[in-house]
Amino acid sequence: MSTRVSESELHLTDNVRVIDGGGQTRSAFYAGDGIEQLMADAQGNLRTSYFDESNYWSANPDGTRS
């Protein structure tokens, strides 16, 4: 069974920030739940690994979903 999620329900809180050498935030985004490791290589590519856990959508008090 497939459930369509409306665009308004897709706002997730940013949980990663990319900060430059001067301390300025260059980008921020949601990378998922259960991140175990996050690494960047010399070319700026990000690599993530996740804990082995189940995922589900849950409404947060601030109106976002996780």
C-alpha positions, 0 to 999 in steps of 0.5 A: 500500500502506498501513501502519498505525503502532501508537500506541506508535511515534508518539512523536516528540521535541518540536522546537518550544517556545512560550515566554511573555514571562517565559521559561516554556515554554507548550507543546512539540510535534513540528512535523516534519522539515526545517523551513525557517521557523517564524513566529507571527502576532499571534493566535498562529497558527504558520506553517511551511515545509519544505525540499524533501526526502523523508520516511521513518520511522527508528528512533532509539537512544532508542526514538523514531522520526523 
